[in-house]
Structures are given as C-alpha cells and as structure tokens.
C-alpha cells in the first residue's frame, strides 16, 4: 500500500500482540465489569503504574547522567593517571560494549522477562560504575567502562521495551517523549554536577556517588515493575510451570549474538582508530589495521546473516523484519539520521572555535537551544500522536525540519551573521527528537499489525542503529574535514609542523600571527563546507527512508468510567 494511504485503525486484537488488550474488562468487587484505563496495558493500580514508569526512568536518567560525567572528567582522570594518550578510550570502550550488547538485550528481555533483563543491565552498570570509582590504573578504569557499557546497553533499550508493555500504542509516543526529556535532563546535569563533585572531592567521588542511586533504582524496579511483564517466563507446554533461569537463558541466540558483536566491534573500532588514533598514532584509510578490521567486519557480518537465516531458532535480529517496509525504513532512518546529527554536534563547536574564534564556552552555549528543542520536540510530537492517532505526517515533517536546518547551515562561513548561527542548527534538535519518537511508534504499530511479537528485538534494533550511526557520523565527518584541511594548509603554509599543529588543535588558531591565522580560519571554513553538504545529504536520505514507512492510524481509546482504578 502507498505510504500516503491510510489503513483501517489497528484493532484491539493486534494491540494484544503489542502488549495486552488495550481496553480490556475487569471485575469490580460488586461484580460489575468496567474498562481499565486505556494506557495502562498491565492493568496496574494507578500508583503502581506511575511508580513503575518512574522506576524505569530513574535508570534512564542515571545512564544519561553518567555519559556526560565521563566526558567532563576526561582531563582530570587522564591527568590523575598520567595517561592522556589513553583518554579517548574511556569513551570508545563504553561505546563498543554498548553497541555490541544492545541487540542482545532484545532477546534477553524476551527470555528473562522485561524486569529481570533491566535488573541484569543495572547490575552490570552499577558494577562498572563502582569499578571506575576504585580503579587503581587507567587500564582498569577502561575495563570498568566496558562493564558499564554492557549494562548501559540495556538501561535505555530495555527501558523503552518496558514502556511498550506498560503503555498502549496511542500513548506510546507521549511516554517516549517524557522518557527523552528525562534523558535530556540527566545529560544536562551530568557535566556540571560531575565537574563540581570532582572539583570539591576528586573525580572518584563523581563515580562513587552514583552507586547508591543505582542501588535505589534496582530496588525500585524490583518492587514496582511486574516480574511477569513481557517475555515468556512460563513453560509453553505447562502454564503452571515457571521456567528456570537455565531454561530462559537457553533460548538466547549466542552464535548470532557473538557474530554480530564481533562485526560491530570491528566496524566501530576501525572508525574510532581512524578518527582519533591510538597512543598518538594516526591511521590512514590504507593502513593494514583499518583494512584488517573492516575485513573482519565484512566476514562476521556474512557469518551473522547465515546464522540468522538458517540456524537460529530465535534470532537476535530476525531478518524477516526487513522484508517489511516500516522496519527497514525505521532502521535506515535511525542509522542515517544519527550519522547526520552527531556529525553536526561534533563539528558545530569546531566552527565557532576555529572559524568564529570564540571560546569553548561560547561554542557550547550555541548548542543549548538545540538541547531545549530536543525536549520540546519529543513532548510536542508525542502529544500530536496522542490527539490525532497518526505518526506518519509528524515523522516526515520532523525529518524535513532536520533537512531545513542542515540547509541553513550551508550558508555558514567566516562572515555569517550572529543570529543565523543561533537559528540554523537549533531546529535540528526538534526534528531529531521527533523522528526518534515517531519511528519507534511506527515500528510498534507495524509489529502490532503483523502480530509477530518482535517488540523487544525491534526496539533493540533501533537503538543499535543509532549507536552505529553516531560513530560513523563522527568518523566520516572527521575524515572529510582532515582531508580538506590538510590539503588547504599544505598549499599555503610551508612549515609541516605548523600544519600539524593547526590540524590537531583548534585552540591554536587564535594564538597564531594575524597572517597565518587568516589562512587557518579560511582553511577551517572551507574544510567544514563539505561536512555541511554531507549532513544535508544524510538528512535527505533520512526523509526518503521515512517516506517508505506505511501509514497506520492508531485506535482511539474508549471513554473511562469515573471509578476507573488506573
């Protein structure tokens, strides 16, 4: 059917595949039957429903908080161990384990149930965070970040899966918008609070202080989230027999998970080495290390596809999903848009520091409206879907907003007016949040319609696509900038050491003699232009991909009784 067409509303029978009946009936003490609140799929009392949501969001908040704490403390940590050359690996190690284990949590949530999968993630994340607080060396700290990444992979993805089981389809976008706002709040507080704690008590306290909060989140999820929510926790042949942990874990696709993990690790590691190097060593695209890792990526990707197609009984990533238009559009849209947005976030500060010659503080301030628009975009788009029951138009319009924002950034140069530097990139935050929210709902609607029970693996797939896109966006844009920058500088500056100094440190541009400074500013401005074009192309591909999704109409919820319990 044409994406612009309109199907019949998703009926309650398909909503059951989404989680449970969207508007089921329950007995009152007097024997009369009444409707449960439509957005409470689990049929929980009101207080427990809200407590369950708050518990899930507490883990989301702490995950976001931790991510910016680490970014803020890189200098303090590396200086404390006298290992600045290893500083970038704190972020890389976390991101690698995050990307590898995100798809695993989809099947883990099916095998163990949502609550237990989230608790597993929290235990790993807590152990890794505690390890950071007591690490005796930089290598131990990097290992602790790997462990934290294993847990972090589940905090957001399983949290999103949990919401899909708690909230009906009509309200799913609104609750995802609230979750995105919680994440944005945690990310905005992590940097300043972590920096303050490090200044007052040392950087170890910034990690150690998170541990009691994480234990609180573990207790809250254990108490308020139903243990039998989602997944298959009972024997299919005997509903009275609860599956043991060994039986649950036996369902996981270990071969596929391993092959996918190796493939993703090889890809992201090659991109990370190409972008930031290792131990002061820069890698070119022709370097055997880069090519070797890319060959490993290709080989294990093929191996993974064979396993999923012919071997796995419960694939970690069912290939059958990609025979349908919407899952393919969602995966591609999330991947490419993440590339676009993280390329933008990585290079906008470079523009202000190297071209406009502003301080890092001013450069960061220009991203504040973008952050505010993320929160607004999530909530507004969620409300629109709640009122209209439609996601297709908000999804495509959100993509077009990102496209327009990238188009405005094409005008950026040395003499760009100040107002345009504030206005151009900010709407991208609204569009990005809108796409993330609507694509998730689009995927849930497609899975509900098909009745395939792929909520968990589908959600994990979208988060994995975003993570890979983040790394690829930064890597490709960095390669584009460095290639253009080096060519321009070598053509106009004869001193190779000075060329390398300008390439490696944007702060050095302001300290150069006036004549050389003008050359450096011009080179950076010229080098960033292909990146703005690159971002525009990625945004256009995103819109095209999103247009391929099918257009479903979510059912209107039934009126509530006055004595409705939740």
N, C-alpha and C positions, 0 to 999 in steps of 0.2 A: 504493500500500500504506500502511496505517496506520503512523504514526511509532512506535507501540508494538509493531509487528510485528517479525519477525526474518527476515532473508533468509538464503539459503544462504551459507556462507563465501565470501569473494572468492577465486576460484581463481587459480592461477598465471598463467593466460592473461591475466586482467585485470591482474594485477600487472605484466605486461610493459608495459602501457600506462603504468603508473606510473613505470617507470624501466627495468627489465630484469627477467629472470626472478628471482623471489625465492629460488629454491632450485635453481639450475642445476648442471650437472655439468661437471667439468673433468678433463683427463687428467693423471695423475701421471707422473713420469719412468719408472716401471716399466710404464706402460700401463694401470694400473687406474684406474677412474673413481671420483671421490669428490665429495661435496657441498661447495660453498662455504659459508662462514658466511652464514647467512640474512640478517643485517642489513647485509651488505656487497654491495650491488647491483652495484657496479662491478667486483667480483672482484679488488680490490687486495690486495697483501700487507698483513699486519696493521699493520706500522709505517707504511706509506704511507697506509692508511685513516685511522689516528688522526692522522697529520700533516696530512692534507687537512682533517679536521674542525677541528683546532686552528688551521689557517691561516684557514679561514672565520671561526671565532670570534674570531680576532685582529682582523679588520676590524669585527666586531660590537662588540667591546669598545671599540675606538677611537672608533667612532661614538657610542656611549653616553657615553664619557668626555668627548668634545668638547661634547656637548649641555649638560652641567652646568657645564663650564668657562665657557662663554659666559654662562650665567645668573648665575654667581657674579661675573663680571668686568664686568657691565654698568655698574656705578657707576664703576669705575676707568677703563674705556675712554671713557665719555662725558665724564668729568671731564678726561681727558687731551686730548681734542679740543675741550673746552668746548662740547659739543653734547648736553646731556642730553635735549633735546627730540626727538632722533633715536634715543635708546637703544632704544626698543621695536622699531625697525625692524631691529635686528640679529637678533632672534628671528623677526619677521614675514617678512623677506626669505628666511631659510633655510627656514621652513615653507612658504612659497609655492612655491619651486622644488622642495622635497621632494614636495609634493602633486602638482605638475604632471608630474614626471618619473617618479614611482613606477610608473604603469601602462605607461609606455614601456619600462621595463626588462623587463617581462614578455615582450614581443615581441623585445626586443634579446637576451634570453637564449636565445630560440628561434633567432634569426637568426645570432648570432655563436657560440653555444655558451655554457655557463654560465661557464667560466673567463674567457673573454675579456670577457664582459659585466661580470663582477666586477672585472676589471682596469680596464676603462673607468671604472667607478664610482670605484675607488680613485685613479685618475689625477686625475679632477675634484676629488675630496675633498682630495687632497694639495695640488693647485694652489690651491684655495680656502683651505686652512688656512695654507699658506705666504704667500698674499696677505694674510691677516689679520695675520701677524707683521710684514710690512714696509709695511703700508698707510700712506700719508702723510696721509690725511684720513678723516673719518668716512664720506663717501660712497664712497670707495674700499673701505673696510672692509665696508660694506654690500654692495657689488658682489662682494667676495670671499666673503661669506656666501652670496650667490646661487649662485656657482660651487660652493662646498662643498655646498650643498643639492642641486645636480644630482647630485653624487657620492653624497651621503648617501642619496638615494632608492634607490640600488642596493645599498648596503652591507648593509642588513638584508633587503630583499626578495630580491635575487639570492642572498644567503647562505642564506635559507630554501629557495629553489628548489634550490640545490646540495645541501642536506641531503636533499631529497626524492629526488634522483638517487643519493645515496650510501647511503641507509638504507631498509630495507624498511618497509612500511606498519605492521607490528606494532610496530616500534621507533621509528616516526617521532615519536610523542608524547613518548617519553622523551628523545630527542635534542633535540626542540624545547624541552623543559623545561630541559635543560642550557644550550641557547642563551639562553633567557630569564634563567637565573641569571648567565651571563656578561654579558649586557646590564645586569642589575641591579648587578653588581659594578662595571662601568665607570661607570655613572651615579652610584653612591655614592662612588666615588673621585674623579671629575672635579672636583667642587666643592672639597673640602678640598685636594687636590693642586694644582689650578689656582690656588686662593687663596694657598696657600703660595708657589708659584713667583712669583706676581705681587707678593707682599709682599717677597720676597727679591731678585728680579731684574727686576721690571717685568712688566706684563701681556703684552708681546710675546713674552716667553720662554715663557709658558704655551701659546702657539700654536706657536712655533718648535720647541719640544721635541717636539711631536707628529710633526713631519715625518720624522725618522729612523725612528721607529716605524712610520709609514705605509709608508715605503720597504721596511722589513723585512717588512711584511705583503704588499706587492706581490711581493717576491721569493719568499716562502713559498708564496703561491698559485700563482705561475708554476711553481714547482718540484714541488709536491706534488699539485695538483689536475689530473686528466687533462684535456688540451685538447679531447678529443672527447666530453666528458661532456655529454649533453643537446643539444638543438638539432639543426639539420640542417647539418652542416659539409661534407657531400659532395653532389655533384650527384645528384638523384633519378634521372636517366636514365643516369648513369655513375658507379658507386660508386668507381671508381678516380680520379675527378677531384675534387680538393678545390676547393670554392667559393672564389672570391676575396672580399676584403672588400667590393668594389663589388657583387658578386652577393648577398652576405649582406645588406648594407645596403639593397639594392633591395627586399627583402621587407618592410620596415617600413612600417606604415600611417601615413605622415606627415600626411595630411589629417586622419585621425581623431585622431591624437595632438595635432595643433595645436588642433583644435576643442575637444577635452577639456581641454587645458592652459589655453586662454583661459577656458573655462567655470569651471573650478576656481579659477583665479586671480581672476576677477571675484567669485565667491562668497566666497572666503576673505578677499579684500581688503576687501570690503564689511563682513564681520563684524569684521575687525580694526580698521577705522576706527570702526565703531560702538562697539567695546569700549574701545579706548584712544585714539582720536582721532589727530591728527597735528599736530605743531608747536603743541601747546596748544589746538587747536581741537576742540571736542566736536561730534559729529554725531548728529542725531536720526534716527529711522526715516523721517521725512518729508523729510529732506534730499535734494536732487536728486542729489548724489554717490552716496548709498547706493542710491537707486532706480535711477539710471543703471547702476550696476554690477550690480544684481540683474537688470535687463532684459537686459544683456549676457550674464549667466549663463544666463537662460532661452533667449535666441536661439541661443547657441552650443551649448547642450545639445540643442536640437532639431536643429541642423545636425549635431552629432555622431551623434545617433541615426540620421539619414538616411544619413550616410556609412557607418556600421557595418552598417546593414540592407541597403543597395542598392549600395554602391560597393566597399568594401574587400574585397580577396581574402583577406587575413589580418588581420582586425580586431584593433585593440589591446585591445578589450574585447568579445569575442563575445557578442552579445545572446542567442544560443541557450542560453547557460548559464543564463539567468534563466527559461527555460521549465521548468527542473527545480527541485524543492523545496529540495534541500540548498544549492546555490549561492546561491539567493535568501535562505534562512534565514541562511546564514553572512554574506553581505554586510550584510543588515539588522541582524543581531545584533551584528556588529563595529562598525557605524556608531553604533547607538543606545547600546551599552554604553560606547564611547569617550566619547560625549557625557556619559553619567552619571558615569563615573569622573573625567574631567577637570573637570567641574563640581564634583565632590566635592573633588578635590585643590586647586582654585582657592579654594574657599570655606571649607574647614576651617581653614586658618590665619587667615582673616578672623574666624572665630568666636572663636578663642582670643585674638586681639589686641583686637578691638573689643567683644566681649561679656564674656569672662572677664578682660580687661585683663592678659593675660600678655605676656611678651616674645616677639619673633620666634623666639628660640632655643627657648623652651618650646613654641611653636606647631609648630616644625619637629620637635621631639622626639616629638610626638604622632603624627607620620607614620612614625616608624621601625618600629613594629610592622607597619604596613601594608606597608612595603617588605620586611620579613622574610617576611611571609605571601606575597608575590608569588613569591619564590624557592621557598618550601616548596610552594606550590600548583602551580607548574609541574612540579616534580620528582615530587610525590606523584601527581598526575593522570597524568603520563606513565607512572609505574610501574604504576598501576592498569590503564591501557590495554594495557601490555605483558603483564601477567599474565592479564587477562580477555579481551583481544581486542575489547573493547567501548568505544565512545566516547559513545553516546547518553546513558546514565544519568549518567556523570561530567559531561557537558556541561550537562545540565539542572540537576543538583544544584549545579554551580558557579554557574549563573545564579540559582538560588534563594538561595544564600549571599549574593550581592550584594543581592538583594531584601531579605533579612532584615537585612542591615547597614544599608541605607537606611531600613528601617522603624524600627530602633532609633534612628537619628539624628533621627527625627521628634520624639523626646522632648527633644532638646537645647533649652535655654533659659538664662536667666540663673542659675538655681539648680540646674542639672544636677550630680549628684554626680560627683566626680573620676573614680571608677572607670569610670563609663559613658562618659566622654569618651575613655578609652583603649580600651574594649572595643567600642564601637559601630562605628567605621569600619574597624577593623583587618581583620575577616574579608573585607571587600570586596576586599582585595588578593589573598587566596587565590582567591576566586571569579573575579576578573578574569583572573588568570593561568590558571586552569582553563579558562575559556571560550576564551581566545586559543589555548591548546594544543589543546583538543578540536575547535574549529571548523576549525582547519587540517587536522587528521587527517580530520575528516568530509568536508571538501572533496576531499582527496586520494582518499579511499575512493570518493566519488561519481564522480570523474573516471576512476579506475581501472576502475570497473564499466562506465561508459559507453564507455571506450576512445577518448575524444575528444582526448587529448594536450594538454589545457589546463592542465597543471600550472603552467607559468610564468605565464600570464596570470591564472589563478585566484588564485595566490599574490599577484601584484601587486595584484589587485582587492581582496583583504582588507586589504592594507597601506594602499591609498588610502582605503578606507572608514574605517579607524581614524584616519588623519590628518585627514580632513574632519570626523569626529566630534569629535576633540579641539578643533578651532577652534570648531565650532558649540556644543559644550557650554560652553566658557568664555564665548562671546559671549552666548548666550541667558541663562545664569545671571547674568551681569553686568548685562544689561538688566533682568532681573527685580528684582535687588537694588536697582539705582539708582532704578528707578521707585517701588518701595515705600518706599525710604529717603527719597527727596526728598519724597514725599507726607507721610510721618510728620513729618519735621523741619520742613517749612514750616507744618504745622498747629500746631506747639508752639514754634517759635523764629521770632521776627520779623525777626532780622538775616539778610539773604540771604547776606552774605559769610561769616558763621559757618556757615550751612547748607552752602555750597560747601566750606568748609574741612573740615568733618566728613565730607562725601561723598568728598573726594579723598584724605584721609589718615587711615587708621585709627590711626596713631601719635598723632594729635592728640587722640583721645578721652581718653587717660589724663591729659593736661595741662589739661583743661577744669575749671572750677569745679564743685564737687560737684553742684549742682542741674542744671546743663547736662549734666554727664557722665552722670547717671542717664537723662536724656532721650535722649542719644545711644546709650547702651548698649541701652535699650529699643527704640529705632528699629532698630538693627542686628539685635537678636534677632528682632524682628518681620519685618524685611526678609529674613532668612535662612530663615524658616519656609517661604515658598513655594518656595524653592530645594530644601529637603529633600523637599518634596512632588513637585517637578519630577523630582528624582533617583529617587524611588520609582516614579513613573510610567514613567520611562525603563527602570528595572530590570525592571518588569513587562512592558513591551513586548519587552524582550530575551528574557525567559523564553518568552513566547508565540511569538516568532520561532524560537527554538531548538527548540521542540517540533515545529515543522513539518519539521525535518530528518528524512531517512529513517534507519532504524536498521540499519546493516550490522554484520556480525561479521567481524573480520579473521582470516585463516587462521593456524593455529598453525604455527610454524616446525618444520622437520624436525630430528631429532637430528643432532648434529655428529659427524663422525669425529674420532678422537683426533689424527690427523695433519693436521687441517684447517688450512689456511695462513692464514686471515684471520678 
